[in-house]
Amino acid sequence: MWMGDNLAPFTNPEALLFGNSIAQLACTADAIASESRLPLDALFWCAGSHGSMYPFTGTIYSESSDINSALLLTERMNFTLNRQGMIWDTIDENKAVCQEYPTVIMPKSRYRYQMVNPVPDANQCHRTCRSVIRWQTGKEMPNTKKNYGYLLWKKRNFVLL
């Protein structure tokens, strides 16, 4: 389904709710929050400064930079894996801290990423949905052919008594 734009509304019908200008205007708040502190988990359809999480396909309609597009696709795939139950969460006020449970909405505030290729970003870990403008200089090589790799970090809570 990753390459099937025509099938995306059938696998994610809620994408029709978030594909309008009012819902996308709310993403401005997520972009501002991502720059100053953590992204807003309540605005789950937004990818902060990168664009929209929906549709869950590999198509990007407006590409500002190669690194930005690669991060948006990484965030979409991460959201898709949460939706499919392949990534489980460990943090919730209503459940035990050390137990995992499935979440259909990706908790954006718990993820960080680090570029590993073509130019490793060894000294920095970036928040999800944060703009790449501050750190993308020198990372886009003309011969990369948009092959970027990221190491994803996820916050997990575990208590040892």
Phi and psi in degrees as a GROMACS rama.xvg file:
@    title "Ramachandran Plot"
@    xaxis  label "Phi"
@    yaxis  label "Psi"
@TYPE xy
-62.0398  -34.1659  TRP-2
-101.004  4.45517  MET-3
-102.442  86.386  GLY-4
-63.2332  -30.9736  ASP-5
-73.572  -24.0646  ASN-6
-91.8055  -12.3123  LEU-7
-57.4769  -40.7318  ALA-8
-64.3576  -22.4249  PRO-9
-81.7072  -33.3718  PHE-10
-85.3813  -26.2192  THR-11
-135.705  76.7892  ASN-12
-64.0305  -22.0737  PRO-13
-68.4343  -14.0583  GLU-14
-60.8494  -28.202  ALA-15
-66.3564  -29.0667  LEU-16
-72.4584  -31.8651  LEU-17
-101.193  4.70173  PHE-18
-92.4305  27.0056  GLY-19
-116.839  168.496  ASN-20
-69.8186  -30.3476  SER-21
-68.3583  -44.6076  ILE-22
-65.6609  -37.1002  ALA-23
-73.3913  -27.7756  GLN-24
-65.6107  -32.1813  LEU-25
-65.9222  -20.9264  ALA-26
-68.2065  -15.8347  CYS-27
-62.0579  -41.2287  THR-28
-63.6536  -37.6107  ALA-29
-67.595  -38.3385  ASP-30
-65.0431  -41.9678  ALA-31
-66.8308  -43.2428  ILE-32
-64.8064  -35.6844  ALA-33
-66.7166  -32.6435  SER-34
-75.766  -36.5923  GLU-35
-89.9424  -35.7491  SER-36
-150.014  -118.487  ARG-37
-100.585  153.69  LEU-38
-66.554  159.318  PRO-39
-87.0698  111.299  LEU-40
-65.5014  -26.2405  ASP-41
-65.9624  -28.3758  ALA-42
-94.1429  65.8734  LEU-43
-67.3074  -20.1074  PHE-44
-81.9572  -6.45859  TRP-45
-100.319  146.234  CYS-46
-113.851  33.6414  ALA-47
60.9541  -126.753  GLY-48
-75.7648  -8.94258  SER-49
-87.4497  -22.3971  HIS-50
133.992  -140.142  GLY-51
-112.007  142.381  SER-52
-69.9666  -28.8507  MET-53
-96.302  148.405  TYR-54
-77.217  159.493  PRO-55
-79.9483  63.771  PHE-56
-131.674  172.825  THR-57
-87.6565  13.9654  GLY-58
-93.9694  131.437  THR-59
-118.921  125.63  ILE-60
-85.036  -32.6149  TYR-61
-132.41  110.456  SER-62
-100.254  118.549  GLU-63
-92.1975  -39.0994  SER-64
-153.402  160.596  SER-65
-64.8045  -41.2047  ASP-66
-67.0531  -41.237  ILE-67
-61.4575  -43.9285  ASN-68
-65.1021  -41.2883  SER-69
-63.0472  -38.9884  ALA-70
-68.3285  -39.3172  LEU-71
-61.8225  -42.6964  LEU-72
-65.8887  -35.9061  LEU-73
-64.2707  -43.8816  THR-74
-66.7064  -38.7985  GLU-75
-63.9471  -42.4455  ARG-76
-65.9102  -39.3806  MET-77
-61.6538  -43.4126  ASN-78
-63.1763  -41.5526  PHE-79
-61.877  -42.2848  THR-80
-66.0328  -35.6709  LEU-81
-64.0924  -43.9673  ASN-82
-62.0543  -37.4526  ARG-83
-82.8124  -1.41952  GLN-84
79.9931  16.5945  GLY-85
-86.6197  -20.2008  MET-86
-119.07  127.142  ILE-87
-107.816  160.382  TRP-88
-110.199  160.171  ASP-89
-124.278  -3.58323  THR-90
-115.877  123.055  ILE-91
-165.393  143.175  ASP-92
-71.1916  -27.25  GLU-93
-91.4375  -10.7092  ASN-94
-120.891  167.345  LYS-95
-64.5381  143.827  ALA-96
-67.4429  -37.4686  VAL-97
-87.343  0.378098  CYS-98
-100.198  144.174  GLN-99
-94.924  150.427  GLU-100
-150.424  151.167  TYR-101
-74.3778  146.174  PRO-102
-129.592  136.85  THR-103
-91.491  -13.7553  VAL-104
-113.56  126.934  ILE-105
-72.0662  125.512  MET-106
-77.832  96.0775  PRO-107
-61.0621  -32.675  LYS-108
-70.3675  -10.6545  SER-109
-97.311  1.23098  ARG-110
-112.783  145.752  TYR-111
-133.604  161.406  ARG-112
-140.46  157.539  TYR-113
-142.474  128.938  GLN-114
-73.4386  131.615  MET-115
-112.933  -22.8924  VAL-116
-154.36  152.705  ASN-117
-79.4972  -20.7828  PRO-118
-118.367  108.319  VAL-119
-61.1931  140.286  PRO-120
-110.355  69.2366  ASP-121
-69.1278  -26.2687  ALA-122
-97.7228  0.511201  ASN-123
-133.569  143.025  GLN-124
-124.838  124.095  CYS-125
-104.884  145.415  HIS-126
-73.3407  149.761  ARG-127
-61.7362  141.719  THR-128
75.5239  1.19418  CYS-129
-80.7899  145.239  ARG-130
-63.3587  148.573  SER-131
-93.7819  -0.178663  VAL-132
-58.445  -37.9137  ILE-133
-69.252  -29.1956  ARG-134
-125.927  1.73893  TRP-135
-79.9447  -13.0812  GLN-136
-60.5897  126.774  THR-137
84.9958  -0.737589  GLY-138
-99.3187  -18.6274  LYS-139
-95.9778  108.145  GLU-140
-97.6759  147.134  MET-141
-67.8474  -18.3932  PRO-142
-103.651  13.1615  ASN-143
-76.224  -24.2778  THR-144
54.8562  35.5578  LYS-145
60.152  31.8872  LYS-146
-98.4539  93.4407  ASN-147
-114.356  145.21  TYR-148
-124.92  139.407  GLY-149
-130.183  142.185  TYR-150
-97.8466  122.493  LEU-151
-97.4248  133.898  LEU-152
-112.83  138.41  TRP-153
-128.725  133.618  LYS-154
-73.8321  132.249  LYS-155
-130.475  138.889  ARG-156
-104.54  133.644  ASN-157
-148.337  134.65  PHE-158
-114.887  127.508  VAL-159
-109.672  118.362  LEU-160
